[in-house]
């Protein structure tokens, strides 16, 4: 469970040099991507993480971590679905280890983003500004922007995602009940937990 933050999308066609079917993967926005598209994409990711973070904080404060497990299971997909509809994009979170297979399993490009983040973290790059960008051929002459924002484990996260010694027994049982296929434990502060990911069409 993480906390962190989303639609004008303009492409300057004259400056796009990607060959048909090619994909450009970068740590910064690709050349030719309009600044409005860059900023709105970042804002979408922040909006997703902020809304979920606020929901989790409220639940933790009012009812404790066991209630937050249910909030994460139910609220996270609902928030992602609502924001995806609002912005005309596909928005969600994915994890390096999956707790909720219904929404946390990364697809191939998201796995690539996570692998890049892991490598960059190992080189001591700051996760706060760590991003992944790519523009892909979506078929029928259309292109799609793929974006990921890194999410790392914070101190509050280890209560639900840490080692066996970090997670109280009653909470561990709640997690097993809600997520019988859970793999998302064993983390420590500063490790890569996953990413907020966005796929949006480019005109």
Backbone as CSV, one residue per row, in Angstrom:
resi,resn,N_x,N_y,N_z,CA_x,CA_y,CA_z,C_x,C_y,C_z
1,UNK,0.848,-1.180,0.000,0.000,0.000,0.000,0.886,1.233,0.000
2,UNK,0.669,2.034,-0.922,1.583,3.145,-1.075,0.850,4.468,-1.211
3,UNK,1.630,5.525,-1.057,1.080,6.848,-1.125,1.942,7.695,-2.066
4,UNK,1.516,8.322,-2.739,2.195,9.314,-3.567,1.197,10.102,-4.427
5,UNK,1.174,10.892,-6.755,0.061,11.524,-7.472,-0.131,11.255,-8.952
6,UNK,-3.292,14.748,-13.830,-3.363,13.525,-14.017,-4.486,13.750,-14.681
7,UNK,-7.630,16.507,-20.085,-6.328,15.789,-20.347,-6.096,16.104,-21.672
8,UNK,-5.363,17.084,-21.629,-4.998,17.544,-22.949,-3.853,16.664,-23.428
9,UNK,-3.940,16.158,-24.675,-2.849,15.337,-25.171,-2.541,15.791,-26.574
10,UNK,-1.462,16.497,-26.740,-1.113,17.040,-28.040,0.221,16.478,-28.480
11,UNK,0.275,16.013,-29.685,1.529,15.547,-30.259,1.905,16.502,-31.387
12,UNK,3.126,16.946,-31.443,3.602,17.779,-32.538,4.089,16.866,-33.639
13,UNK,3.209,16.605,-34.586,3.454,15.566,-35.582,4.739,15.796,-36.371
14,UNK,5.041,17.043,-36.619,6.214,17.330,-37.442,7.513,16.917,-36.777
15,UNK,7.505,16.791,-35.462,8.748,16.471,-34.762,8.867,15.002,-34.407
16,UNK,7.850,14.200,-34.711,7.892,12.791,-34.370,8.699,12.037,-35.421
17,UNK,9.701,11.321,-34.952,10.578,10.620,-35.886,10.578,9.123,-35.666
18,UNK,9.665,8.618,-34.804,9.624,7.188,-34.553,9.166,6.451,-35.801
19,UNK,9.863,5.379,-36.164,9.457,4.576,-37.309,8.232,3.758,-36.949
20,UNK,7.432,3.400,-37.954,6.230,2.614,-37.712,6.592,1.325,-37.002
21,UNK,5.842,1.052,-35.918,6.074,-0.174,-35.166,7.198,-0.075,-34.169
22,UNK,7.953,1.012,-34.169,9.085,1.136,-33.262,8.621,1.619,-31.903
23,UNK,9.458,1.412,-30.922,9.154,1.856,-29.568,10.363,2.565,-29.006
24,UNK,10.142,3.739,-28.401,11.214,4.486,-27.768,10.995,4.461,-26.264
25,UNK,11.975,3.939,-25.517,11.875,3.872,-24.070,12.889,4.839,-23.482
26,UNK,12.423,5.718,-22.620,13.305,6.716,-22.047,12.971,6.952,-20.592
27,UNK,13.942,7.508,-19.861,13.734,7.879,-18.474,13.141,9.273,-18.367
28,UNK,13.122,10.002,-19.468,12.536,11.334,-19.522,11.589,11.382,-20.718
29,UNK,10.712,12.366,-20.785,9.733,12.407,-21.886,10.399,12.364,-23.253
30,UNK,9.846,11.579,-24.183,10.424,11.482,-25.523,10.419,12.815,-26.251
31,UNK,11.433,13.027,-27.081,11.468,14.227,-27.909,10.220,14.262,-28.782
32,UNK,9.599,15.418,-28.877,8.411,15.558,-29.700,7.111,15.427,-28.949
33,UNK,7.170,14.969,-27.701,5.954,14.867,-26.901,5.638,16.233,-26.317
34,UNK,4.441,16.727,-26.623,4.049,18.068,-26.212,4.107,18.213,-24.689
35,UNK,4.539,19.379,-24.213,4.682,19.612,-22.782,3.353,19.453,-22.043
36,UNK,2.253,19.816,-22.699,0.946,19.651,-22.056,0.647,18.179,-21.798
37,UNK,1.036,17.308,-22.733,0.835,15.871,-22.551,1.717,15.341,-21.430
38,UNK,2.946,15.845,-21.349,3.861,15.433,-20.295,3.286,15.772,-18.927
39,UNK,2.893,17.023,-18.767,2.415,17.471,-17.466,1.085,16.825,-17.077
40,UNK,0.189,16.643,-18.039,-1.098,16.031,-17.701,-0.932,14.555,-17.350
41,UNK,0.021,13.876,-17.991,0.270,12.472,-17.662,0.828,12.344,-16.247
42,UNK,1.768,13.175,-15.907,2.294,13.176,-14.546,1.192,13.482,-13.530
43,UNK,0.338,14.437,-13.882,-0.746,14.805,-12.973,-1.728,13.654,-12.776
44,UNK,-1.964,12.869,-13.837,-2.850,11.711,-13.722,-2.290,10.687,-12.739
45,UNK,-0.999,10.408,-12.836,-0.375,9.450,-11.923,-0.442,9.956,-10.486
46,UNK,-0.179,11.236,-10.306,-0.244,11.814,-8.969,-1.657,11.758,-8.402
47,UNK,-2.641,11.994,-9.269,-4.034,11.937,-8.837,-4.400,10.530,-8.361
48,UNK,-3.963,9.532,-9.104,-4.231,8.145,-8.726,-3.631,7.823,-7.359
49,UNK,-2.366,8.159,-7.189,-1.683,7.834,-5.940,-2.204,8.664,-4.772
50,UNK,-2.541,9.900,-5.024,-3.055,10.764,-3.972,-4.410,10.286,-3.471
51,UNK,-5.308,9.963,-4.396,-6.639,9.512,-3.976,-6.562,8.227,-3.160
52,UNK,-5.760,7.290,-3.620,-5.622,6.051,-2.871,-4.949,6.297,-1.527
53,UNK,-3.912,7.121,-1.520,-3.212,7.428,-0.284,-4.127,8.058,0.751
54,UNK,-4.970,8.977,0.326,-5.902,9.620,1.243,-6.898,8.616,1.809
55,UNK,-7.366,7.704,0.952,-8.314,6.691,1.397,-7.668,5.773,2.432
56,UNK,-6.448,5.369,2.170,-5.742,4.471,3.084,-5.414,5.155,4.414
57,UNK,-4.966,6.397,4.346,-4.654,7.137,5.564,-5.886,7.265,6.455
58,UNK,-7.012,7.597,5.835,-8.241,7.748,6.602,-8.634,6.432,7.260
59,UNK,-8.500,5.335,6.517,-8.859,4.028,7.056,-7.908,3.611,8.171
60,UNK,-6.615,3.831,7.970,-5.636,3.485,9.000,-5.880,4.268,10.279
61,UNK,-6.185,5.550,10.144,-6.395,6.393,11.319,-7.661,6.008,12.067
62,UNK,-8.708,5.687,11.309,-9.999,5.426,11.938,-10.161,3.996,12.422
63,UNK,-9.623,3.033,11.660,-9.926,1.635,11.946,-8.715,0.716,12.051
64,UNK,-7.535,1.203,11.691,-6.344,0.384,11.800,-6.007,-0.380,10.530
65,UNK,-4.868,-1.082,10.522,-4.362,-1.723,9.300,-5.229,-2.849,8.763
66,UNK,-5.951,-3.556,9.635,-6.790,-4.643,9.133,-7.901,-4.110,8.241
67,UNK,-8.492,-2.988,8.623,-9.514,-2.365,7.784,-8.898,-1.855,6.486
68,UNK,-7.665,-1.367,6.572,-7.001,-0.831,5.380,-6.764,-1.905,4.333
69,UNK,-6.601,-3.157,4.764,-6.432,-4.255,3.807,-7.663,-4.363,2.912
70,UNK,-8.842,-4.282,3.499,-10.079,-4.347,2.713,-10.242,-3.109,1.844
71,UNK,-9.864,-1.943,2.379,-9.940,-0.709,1.599,-9.064,-0.818,0.363
72,UNK,-7.854,-1.350,0.554,-6.933,-1.482,-0.570,-7.511,-2.412,-1.633
73,UNK,-8.151,-3.489,-1.193,-8.712,-4.463,-2.127,-9.874,-3.886,-2.909
74,UNK,-10.716,-3.110,-2.252,-11.939,-2.619,-2.876,-11.785,-1.222,-3.478
75,UNK,-11.119,-0.333,-2.739,-11.035,1.054,-3.175,-10.038,1.263,-4.299
76,UNK,-8.926,0.557,-4.253,-7.895,0.768,-5.258,-8.389,0.506,-6.682
77,UNK,-9.027,-0.646,-6.953,-9.562,-0.859,-8.307,-10.640,0.152,-8.680
78,UNK,-11.473,0.542,-7.697,-12.545,1.500,-7.979,-11.987,2.863,-8.350
79,UNK,-10.966,3.305,-7.625,-10.338,4.586,-7.928,-9.684,4.547,-9.303
80,UNK,-8.967,3.465,-9.587,-8.302,3.341,-10.894,-9.328,3.340,-12.027
81,UNK,-10.435,2.633,-11.842,-11.475,2.567,-12.873,-12.104,3.934,-13.112
82,UNK,-12.416,4.642,-12.036,-13.051,5.957,-12.156,-12.127,6.966,-12.841
83,UNK,-10.849,6.962,-12.469,-9.910,7.901,-13.073,-9.609,7.533,-14.524
84,UNK,-9.598,6.248,-14.833,-9.392,5.828,-16.221,-10.516,6.366,-17.100
85,UNK,-11.751,6.258,-16.614,-12.901,6.772,-17.364,-12.843,8.293,-17.469
86,UNK,-12.455,8.948,-16.403,-12.373,10.407,-16.380,-11.385,10.936,-17.408
87,UNK,-10.236,10.275,-17.528,-9.160,10.787,-18.369,-9.045,10.093,-19.724
88,UNK,-9.881,9.102,-19.992,-9.795,8.402,-21.272,-8.488,7.657,-21.429
89,UNK,-8.028,7.053,-20.340,-6.751,6.337,-20.334,-6.918,5.072,-19.503
90,UNK,-5.902,4.216,-19.546,-5.867,3.050,-18.673,-4.889,3.361,-17.542
91,UNK,-5.420,3.411,-16.327,-4.620,3.806,-15.171,-4.739,2.747,-14.083
92,UNK,-3.612,2.365,-13.503,-3.638,1.402,-12.410,-2.294,1.424,-11.695
93,UNK,-2.139,0.537,-10.707,-0.846,0.295,-10.074,-0.463,-1.152,-10.319
94,UNK,0.817,-1.401,-10.439,1.314,-2.773,-10.552,2.432,-2.953,-9.533
95,UNK,2.701,-4.208,-9.169,3.704,-4.474,-8.152,4.821,-5.366,-8.646
96,UNK,5.975,-5.261,-7.988,7.072,-6.176,-8.277,6.732,-7.575,-7.765
97,UNK,5.914,-7.630,-6.712,5.318,-8.872,-6.222,3.833,-8.583,-6.061
98,UNK,3.010,-9.485,-6.512,1.588,-9.186,-6.643,0.811,-9.608,-5.403
99,UNK,0.007,-8.691,-4.906,-0.932,-9.011,-3.838,-2.308,-9.292,-4.413
100,UNK,-2.767,-8.430,-5.312,-4.091,-8.570,-5.915,-3.939,-8.866,-7.399
101,UNK,-4.030,-10.134,-7.813,-3.834,-10.476,-9.229,-4.803,-9.784,-10.168
102,UNK,-5.956,-9.346,-9.638,-6.965,-8.703,-10.475,-6.500,-7.359,-11.015
103,UNK,-5.579,-6.683,-10.311,-5.146,-5.386,-10.821,-3.648,-5.128,-10.675
104,UNK,-2.920,-5.969,-9.968,-1.531,-5.654,-9.700,-0.507,-6.364,-10.552
105,UNK,-0.963,-7.189,-11.507,-0.031,-7.984,-12.312,0.484,-7.167,-13.496
106,UNK,1.781,-6.940,-13.596,2.303,-6.133,-14.708,2.287,-6.884,-16.031
107,UNK,1.987,-6.143,-17.105,2.081,-6.701,-18.453,3.521,-6.514,-18.944
108,UNK,3.843,-6.930,-20.176,5.241,-6.871,-20.606,5.897,-5.496,-20.519
109,UNK,5.225,-4.436,-20.977,5.887,-3.126,-20.925,6.033,-2.649,-19.479
110,UNK,5.094,-3.017,-18.633,5.181,-2.627,-17.230,6.293,-3.387,-16.516
111,UNK,6.498,-4.662,-16.887,7.631,-5.417,-16.351,8.949,-4.759,-16.750
112,UNK,9.011,-4.280,-17.985,10.220,-3.584,-18.450,10.454,-2.325,-17.627
113,UNK,9.394,-1.573,-17.362,9.519,-0.359,-16.550,10.022,-0.699,-15.147
114,UNK,9.459,-1.734,-14.540,9.881,-2.131,-13.195,11.338,-2.584,-13.177
115,UNK,11.745,-3.324,-14.220,13.134,-3.772,-14.306,14.080,-2.579,-14.411
116,UNK,13.683,-1.575,-15.198,14.506,-0.383,-15.307,14.595,0.354,-13.976
117,UNK,13.474,0.444,-13.269,13.478,1.113,-11.972,14.400,0.401,-10.983
118,UNK,14.347,-0.926,-10.961,15.224,-1.696,-10.070,16.688,-1.381,-10.369
119,UNK,17.031,-1.367,-11.656,18.416,-1.103,-12.040,18.840,0.309,-11.656
120,UNK,17.925,1.254,-11.836,18.251,2.648,-11.525,18.349,2.882,-10.015
121,UNK,17.507,2.192,-9.251,17.611,2.274,-7.797,18.954,1.729,-7.317
122,UNK,19.419,0.659,-7.961,20.704,0.068,-7.570,21.872,1.009,-7.842
123,UNK,21.636,1.996,-8.713,22.651,2.998,-9.010,22.446,4.273,-8.185
124,UNK,21.579,4.150,-7.173,21.324,5.233,-6.218,20.586,6.417,-6.823
125,UNK,19.846,6.192,-7.904,18.998,7.253,-8.445,17.831,7.491,-7.489
126,UNK,17.444,8.743,-7.334,16.334,9.065,-6.434,15.022,8.533,-6.997
127,UNK,14.265,7.760,-6.198,13.001,7.236,-6.690,11.916,8.288,-6.822
128,UNK,12.078,9.424,-6.163,11.037,10.452,-6.153,10.727,10.979,-7.548
129,UNK,11.721,11.007,-8.407,11.525,11.535,-9.758,11.711,10.467,-10.829
130,UNK,11.705,9.210,-10.418,11.974,8.125,-11.354,10.748,7.827,-12.218
131,UNK,10.936,7.941,-13.537,9.836,7.728,-14.485,10.298,6.846,-15.644
132,UNK,9.327,6.272,-16.313,9.540,5.489,-17.534,8.556,6.019,-18.566
133,UNK,9.039,6.255,-19.784,8.202,6.736,-20.879,8.449,5.882,-22.120
134,UNK,7.404,5.592,-22.856,7.581,4.984,-24.178,6.397,5.340,-25.053
135,UNK,6.649,5.430,-26.342,5.608,5.657,-27.335,5.603,4.454,-28.255
136,UNK,4.448,3.826,-28.416,4.352,2.588,-29.186,3.312,2.712,-30.292
137,UNK,3.474,1.891,-31.295,2.508,1.789,-32.381,1.329,0.962,-31.882
138,UNK,0.158,1.570,-31.805,-1.040,0.881,-31.322,-1.855,0.274,-32.454
139,UNK,-1.365,0.382,-33.703,-2.087,-0.162,-34.853,-3.028,0.852,-35.468
140,UNK,-3.394,0.606,-36.712,-4.307,1.498,-37.431,-3.810,2.939,-37.481
141,UNK,-2.497,3.094,-37.558,-1.919,4.429,-37.651,-1.948,5.212,-36.350
142,UNK,-2.291,4.572,-35.248,-2.383,5.257,-33.965,-1.186,4.929,-33.079
143,UNK,-0.901,5.858,-32.176,0.191,5.660,-31.239,-0.319,5.811,-29.815
144,UNK,0.413,5.183,-28.902,0.004,5.172,-27.505,1.193,5.520,-26.625
145,UNK,0.922,6.315,-25.611,1.947,6.682,-24.638,1.860,5.755,-23.437
146,UNK,2.990,5.174,-23.058,3.097,4.367,-21.852,3.950,5.123,-20.839
147,UNK,3.440,5.220,-19.629,4.138,5.974,-18.582,4.080,5.198,-17.275
148,UNK,5.171,5.222,-16.531,5.200,4.616,-15.206,5.936,5.531,-14.240
149,UNK,5.425,5.586,-13.018,6.056,6.345,-11.934,6.390,5.377,-10.821
150,UNK,7.643,5.349,-10.412,8.094,4.381,-9.410,7.441,4.612,-8.053
151,UNK,7.162,3.514,-7.368,6.656,3.541,-5.999,7.612,2.715,-5.138
152,UNK,8.169,3.322,-4.112,9.063,2.588,-3.214,8.400,2.408,-1.845
153,UNK,8.926,1.485,-1.082,8.364,1.148,0.219,8.729,2.225,1.242
154,UNK,7.700,2.742,1.895,7.878,3.709,2.967,7.698,2.996,4.317
155,UNK,8.012,3.696,5.400,7.968,3.074,6.722,6.599,2.485,7.044
156,UNK,5.517,3.199,6.680,4.172,2.723,6.994,3.804,1.466,6.209
157,UNK,4.502,1.214,5.103,4.142,0.104,4.218,4.533,-1.260,4.781
158,UNK,5.568,-1.290,5.618,6.057,-2.586,6.073,5.079,-3.289,7.011
159,UNK,4.133,-2.542,7.579,3.127,-3.173,8.431,2.349,-4.229,7.660
160,UNK,2.111,-3.960,6.384,1.363,-4.902,5.530,2.234,-5.621,4.503
161,UNK,3.408,-5.058,4.218,4.235,-5.615,3.148,5.638,-6.018,3.596
162,UNK,5.907,-5.951,4.901,7.239,-6.265,5.391,7.475,-7.754,5.575
163,UNK,8.430,-8.080,6.421,8.757,-9.472,6.706,7.745,-10.031,7.706
164,UNK,7.833,-11.318,7.975,6.912,-11.957,8.918,6.965,-11.296,10.290
165,UNK,8.128,-10.827,10.686,8.263,-10.189,11.997,7.649,-8.789,12.031
166,UNK,7.437,-8.180,10.852,6.858,-6.840,10.775,5.334,-6.865,10.838
167,UNK,4.726,-7.978,10.419,3.281,-8.041,10.240,2.642,-8.766,11.428
168,UNK,1.788,-8.084,12.188,1.113,-8.743,13.316,0.319,-9.963,12.845
169,UNK,0.206,-10.950,13.733,-0.425,-12.223,13.366,-1.859,-12.050,12.876
170,UNK,-2.634,-11.202,13.557,-4.030,-11.015,13.139,-4.106,-10.343,11.773
171,UNK,-3.189,-9.437,11.510,-3.159,-8.773,10.206,-2.720,-9.746,9.121
172,UNK,-1.741,-10.591,9.425,-1.288,-11.595,8.456,-2.429,-12.520,8.073
173,UNK,-3.264,-12.895,9.045,-4.410,-13.756,8.771,-5.430,-13.031,7.901
174,UNK,-5.647,-11.742,8.162,-6.559,-10.943,7.341,-6.066,-10.879,5.900
175,UNK,-4.774,-10.687,5.720,-4.194,-10.632,4.374,-4.376,-11.961,3.664
176,UNK,-4.138,-13.066,4.371,-4.313,-14.396,3.765,-5.766,-14.623,3.355
177,UNK,-6.688,-14.114,4.152,-8.110,-14.277,3.835,-8.505,-13.461,2.608
178,UNK,-8.073,-12.209,2.573,-8.441,-11.313,1.472,-7.668,-11.625,0.191
179,UNK,-6.420,-12.068,0.351,-5.537,-12.305,-0.797,-4.874,-13.673,-0.673
180,UNK,-5.594,-14.732,-0.985,-5.022,-16.079,-0.813,-3.803,-16.353,-1.687
181,UNK,-3.595,-15.555,-2.749,-2.430,-15.732,-3.623,-1.350,-14.686,-3.364
182,UNK,-1.413,-14.041,-2.231,-0.504,-12.935,-1.922,0.970,-13.319,-2.024
183,UNK,1.738,-12.459,-2.700,3.187,-12.597,-2.776,3.894,-11.327,-2.299
184,UNK,3.112,-10.323,-1.913,3.655,-8.978,-1.707,4.105,-8.726,-0.271
185,UNK,4.969,-9.595,0.241,5.571,-9.381,1.545,7.081,-9.541,1.421
186,UNK,7.787,-9.288,2.520,9.245,-9.406,2.505,9.951,-8.143,2.082
187,UNK,9.227,-7.034,1.975,9.837,-5.765,1.581,10.445,-5.052,2.783
188,UNK,11.394,-4.179,2.490,11.947,-3.285,3.507,11.914,-1.866,2.957
189,UNK,12.052,-0.910,3.849,11.963,0.500,3.455,12.993,0.830,2.381
190,UNK,12.534,1.539,1.357,13.406,1.960,0.269,13.413,1.043,-0.933
191,UNK,12.886,-0.181,-0.780,12.839,-1.114,-1.901,11.730,-0.721,-2.881
192,UNK,11.867,-1.154,-4.126,10.847,-0.875,-5.129,9.622,-1.733,-4.851
193,UNK,8.470,-1.095,-4.665,7.219,-1.813,-4.444,6.477,-2.027,-5.743
194,UNK,6.544,-1.049,-6.657,5.821,-1.171,-7.924,5.800,0.152,-8.646
195,UNK,4.699,0.421,-9.336,4.600,1.664,-10.107,3.145,2.011,-10.364
196,UNK,2.893,3.296,-10.481,1.639,3.775,-11.056,1.853,3.785,-12.564
197,UNK,0.944,3.181,-13.313,1.143,3.037,-14.756,-0.049,3.585,-15.530
198,UNK,0.265,4.189,-16.662,-0.754,4.829,-17.498,-0.494,4.486,-18.959
199,UNK,-1.553,4.109,-19.656,-1.519,3.973,-21.116,-2.566,4.932,-21.666
200,UNK,-2.164,5.836,-22.553,-3.122,6.794,-23.100,-2.874,7.002,-24.580
201,UNK,-3.945,7.170,-25.356,-3.787,7.340,-26.795,-3.205,8.696,-27.155
202,UNK,-2.462,8.730,-28.222,-1.916,9.968,-28.768,-2.554,10.219,-30.136
203,UNK,-3.068,11.427,-30.367,-3.679,11.710,-31.675,-2.633,11.764,-32.773
